[in-house]
Amino acid sequence: MRRRIVNPRIILLDCNLEYKKPGNLVVKLSSAPDFEKVMREEEEQVKQMVMDIVKWKPDLVITEKGLSDEAQHWFLKHNVTALRRTQRSVTNRVARACGAVIVDRPDQIKESDVGTKCGLFEIKKIGDEYYSYITECKDSRTSTIILRGATKDIMNEVERNLQDAMAVTKNLFLEPFIVPGGGATEMAVGAKLAEKAKSIAGIEQYPYHAVSIALEVIPRTLLQNCGANIVRTLTELRAKHAKPTKEASTWGVDGEAGNIVDMNAFGVWEPVSVKRQTIRTAIEASCMLLRIDDVLSGMGSKKQGGEGQGGGPQQDMEM
């Protein structure tokens, strides 16, 4: 089997390249020639399947099902590399990368089903495992990232971090706008809400104050995680954002040192879509809790009113 092929012709299959046993059929063999005849029939059936594939002159055959030793023998004689039992998701990625079409039966293969956009196929050994690489594809619409780690827990953590990074990249492509991180955006929005509350009279200003205080939980958590002085640093950060300048709105918390820094110079940014959704979800959750509290308060008031109207036990009065 070749381990390195330049510009390979790739055929993808979703069928077994093995002898197909007839169902509910019992064959009784009484002599050695009968046994040899059955074996030849099996070999001819497998050979015919391989010949239906080989006539399209492939260099690499990948099937999602089984591959018998007889089929491997014929592929090896025609200098064809064969891979078996690949996952459906992997086969779909290979099809998108090399331009091939997954075929259900070998006798239904057409020239348009053969993938020809792959520039290099090679098999490499990493650690104790062998990996098949399909690289240098023309107009490829898919790619694979291999993650390796010492333990399963490390692998899971690396995978989660990679998924987060890819989600951030996706959000930036969909909505290419960013805002300062490190709690700077929350502090800036909170300062504007506190200023807005001063212009509102009565109890209607309380929601503005409540949201302004709640937004400070992000910089407070960052300070708590790095062991900084929460009260003093948060007071300094409030003083920074209280200044009526545009530069004041970009000051946030350094999550490692616990200092307040300018995020423009520090280089910490977050997608605006994530920040918007976070604030929106928090406010919707608060409104839901208030609705539930109103329902429970109404039920309690109704119950107390019912008990008051029922009165105590009646007493007979003598006139």
C-alpha positions in Angstrom: 0.0 0.0 0.0 1.4 3.4 -1.0 1.8 5.8 1.9 2.4 8.9 -0.3 0.5 9.8 -3.5 0.8 13.0 -5.4 -2.4 14.2 -7.2 -4.4 11.1 -6.3 -7.7 10.0 -7.8 -10.0 9.3 -4.9 -13.2 7.2 -4.9 -15.5 7.3 -1.8 -17.9 4.3 -1.2 -20.7 3.6 1.3 -20.8 -0.2 0.8 -19.1 -3.4 1.9 -16.2 -4.7 -0.3 -16.8 -8.2 1.0 -18.6 -11.4 0.0 -22.3 -10.8 0.4 -23.7 -13.9 2.1 -27.3 -14.9 0.9 -29.8 -14.6 3.7 -31.8 -17.7 4.9 -29.9 -20.0 2.6 -28.2 -23.2 3.9 -25.5 -24.8 1.7 -24.5 -28.4 2.4 -21.1 -29.4 1.2 -20.4 -33.1 0.9 -17.0 -33.0 -0.8 -13.9 -30.9 -1.2 -14.6 -29.9 -4.8 -17.9 -28.4 -3.6 -16.1 -26.4 -1.0 -13.6 -25.2 -3.6 -16.4 -24.1 -5.9 -18.0 -22.0 -3.2 -14.7 -20.4 -2.4 -14.2 -19.6 -6.0 -17.6 -18.0 -6.2 -16.8 -15.8 -3.2 -13.5 -14.8 -4.8 -15.1 -14.0 -8.1 -17.8 -11.8 -6.5 -15.2 -9.8 -4.6 -12.9 -9.6 -7.6 -15.8 -8.3 -9.8 -16.5 -5.5 -7.2 -12.8 -4.5 -7.2 -12.6 -4.6 -11.0 -15.6 -2.2 -11.2 -13.6 0.2 -9.1 -10.2 -0.4 -10.6 -11.4 0.4 -14.2 -11.7 4.1 -13.2 -8.0 4.1 -12.3 -8.2 5.3 -8.7 -5.2 5.8 -6.5 -7.1 5.9 -3.2 -10.4 4.1 -2.2 -12.1 5.0 1.0 -15.2 3.0 2.2 -17.4 3.5 5.3 -18.0 -0.3 5.6 -15.8 -3.4 5.6 -13.0 -4.4 3.3 -12.1 -8.1 3.0 -8.6 -9.6 2.7 -9.5 -10.7 -0.8 -10.4 -7.1 -1.9 -7.2 -5.8 -0.3 -5.2 -8.4 -2.3 -6.7 -7.2 -5.6 -6.3 -3.6 -4.7 -2.6 -4.2 -3.9 -2.1 -5.9 -7.2 -3.4 -2.8 -9.0 -1.3 -0.5 -6.8 -4.4 1.1 -5.1 -4.5 2.2 -1.5 -7.7 1.3 0.3 -9.0 2.6 3.7 -12.0 1.1 5.5 -14.5 1.8 8.2 -14.3 5.6 8.2 -17.0 7.7 9.9 -19.7 9.3 7.8 -18.6 12.8 9.0 -15.0 12.1 7.9 -16.1 10.9 4.5 -18.3 14.0 4.0 -15.3 16.2 4.8 -13.1 14.3 2.3 -15.7 14.6 -0.3 -15.9 18.4 0.2 -12.1 18.6 0.1 -11.3 16.6 -3.0 -14.6 17.1 -5.0 -15.6 13.4 -4.9 -19.1 12.0 -4.6 -20.0 9.2 -2.2 -21.3 6.1 -4.2 -23.4 3.3 -2.8 -22.4 0.6 -5.3 -19.2 0.0 -7.2 -21.0 -0.7 -10.5 -22.6 2.8 -10.3 -19.4 4.8 -10.3 -19.1 7.5 -12.9 -16.1 9.7 -13.9 -17.7 12.7 -12.2 -17.8 10.8 -8.9 -14.0 10.6 -8.8 -12.2 13.2 -6.7 -9.3 14.9 -8.4 -8.8 18.1 -6.4 -6.4 16.6 -3.9 -2.8 17.5 -4.3 -1.2 15.1 -1.8 -2.2 12.0 0.2 0.2 10.7 2.8 0.1 8.5 5.9 2.1 9.8 9.0 2.7 8.3 12.4 2.2 10.6 15.4 2.9 8.9 18.7 1.5 5.4 18.4 -1.3 6.2 15.9 -1.3 6.5 12.1 -3.1 9.4 10.4 -4.1 9.8 6.8 -3.5 13.3 5.5 -5.4 14.7 2.4 -3.7 18.1 1.8 -3.0 20.7 -0.9 -6.6 20.5 -2.1 -7.9 22.9 -4.8 -10.8 25.1 -3.7 -11.1 23.2 -0.4 -14.1 24.0 1.8 -13.1 22.0 4.8 -10.1 21.4 7.1 -9.2 19.3 10.1 -7.4 20.2 13.3 -5.6 17.5 15.3 -5.6 18.0 19.1 -3.2 16.0 21.3 -2.8 16.0 25.1 -1.3 14.0 27.9 -4.7 13.1 29.6 -8.4 13.1 28.7 -9.1 16.1 30.9 -6.4 18.2 29.1 -7.8 17.1 25.8 -11.4 18.2 26.8 -10.1 21.6 28.0 -8.1 22.2 24.9 -11.2 21.3 22.8 -13.4 23.6 24.7 -10.9 26.5 24.3 -10.6 25.8 20.6 -14.4 25.8 20.2 -14.6 29.1 22.0 -12.0 30.6 19.8 -13.7 29.4 16.7 -17.0 30.8 17.9 -15.5 34.2 18.5 -14.0 34.1 15.0 -17.4 33.2 13.5 -19.1 36.0 15.4 -16.6 38.5 14.1 -17.1 37.4 10.5 -20.9 37.7 10.9 -20.7 41.0 12.8 -17.3 42.7 12.5 -17.5 45.0 15.5 -15.6 44.8 18.8 -15.8 46.5 22.2 -13.2 46.9 25.0 -12.9 43.9 27.3 -11.8 43.5 30.9 -15.1 44.9 32.2 -14.6 48.3 30.5 -17.8 48.0 28.5 -19.8 47.1 31.5 -18.4 49.9 33.6 -19.0 52.4 30.7 -22.7 51.3 30.3 -23.2 51.3 34.1 -21.8 54.9 34.3 -24.2 56.0 31.6 -27.2 54.3 33.3 -26.2 55.9 36.7 -26.1 59.3 35.0 -29.4 58.7 33.3 -31.0 57.7 36.6 -30.2 61.2 38.0 -32.5 62.8 35.5 -35.5 60.6 36.4 -37.6 61.4 39.4 -39.4 58.9 41.6 -39.1 55.1 41.8 -38.6 54.8 38.0 -35.0 55.5 38.5 -34.4 52.4 40.6 -34.2 50.0 37.6 -31.4 52.1 36.2 -29.5 52.1 39.5 -30.0 48.3 39.8 -28.7 47.5 36.3 -25.8 49.9 36.8 -24.7 48.1 40.0 -25.3 44.6 38.5 -23.0 45.3 35.6 -20.1 45.8 38.0 -20.1 42.1 38.7 -17.7 41.5 35.7 -14.8 43.7 36.8 -15.4 42.6 40.4 -15.1 38.9 39.4 -11.9 39.6 37.5 -10.4 41.3 40.5 -11.5 38.5 42.8 -10.0 35.8 40.6 -6.6 37.5 40.5 -6.6 38.3 44.3 -6.5 42.1 44.0 -8.0 44.7 46.4 -11.6 44.7 45.1 -12.9 47.8 46.9 -10.0 50.1 46.2 -9.5 49.0 42.6 -13.2 49.1 41.8 -13.4 52.6 43.3 -10.5 53.8 41.1 -12.2 52.3 38.0 -15.5 54.1 38.8 -13.5 57.3 39.1 -12.0 56.7 35.7 -15.3 56.1 34.0 -16.9 59.1 35.8 -14.7 61.5 33.6 -16.7 62.9 30.6 -14.0 61.9 28.1 -14.1 59.3 25.3 -10.9 57.7 26.5 -12.3 57.1 29.9 -14.7 54.4 28.6 -11.9 52.0 27.5 -10.4 51.5 31.0 -10.8 48.0 32.4 -9.2 45.4 34.6 -6.0 43.4 33.9 -7.2 39.9 34.8 -3.7 38.7 35.7 -2.1 41.6 37.6 -5.3 43.1 39.0 -4.5 46.6 37.8 -6.7 49.0 35.8 -5.4 49.5 32.3 -6.5 51.1 29.1 -7.8 48.3 26.9 -6.8 50.2 23.7 -3.2 49.8 24.7 -3.6 46.5 26.5 -5.3 44.8 23.4 -8.2 43.0 25.0 -11.4 43.1 22.9 -14.7 41.3 22.8 -17.2 40.8 20.0 -20.1 43.2 20.3 -22.6 40.5 19.4 -21.6 38.4 22.5 -21.7 41.5 24.8 -25.1 42.5 23.5 -26.5 39.0 23.9 -25.1 38.7 27.5 -26.7 41.9 28.7 -30.0 41.1 26.9 -30.2 37.6 28.5 -29.4 38.9 32.0 -32.2 41.5 31.8 -34.7 39.0 30.4 -33.8 36.6 33.2 -34.4 39.4 35.8 -37.7 40.2 34.3 -38.7 36.6 34.4 -37.9 36.4 38.1 -39.9 39.5 38.8 -42.9 38.0 37.0 -42.7 34.8 39.1 -42.4 36.9 42.2 -45.5 38.8 41.3 -47.4 35.6 40.7 -46.4 34.2 44.0 -47.1 37.4 45.8 -50.6 37.5 44.2 -51.3 33.9 45.3 -50.2 34.7 48.9 -52.5 37.7 49.0 -55.4 35.8 47.7 -54.9 33.0 50.2 -54.7 35.4 53.1 -57.9 37.1 51.9 -59.7 33.8 51.8 -58.7 33.0 55.3 -59.9 36.4 56.6 -63.3 36.0 54.9 -63.9 32.5 56.3 -63.9 33.6 59.9 -63.5 31.4 63.0 -65.7 28.6 64.3 -69.3 29.6 64.8 -70.7 29.8 68.4 -74.3 29.3 69.3 -75.7 32.4 71.0 -78.5 32.2 73.5 -81.1 35.0 73.4 
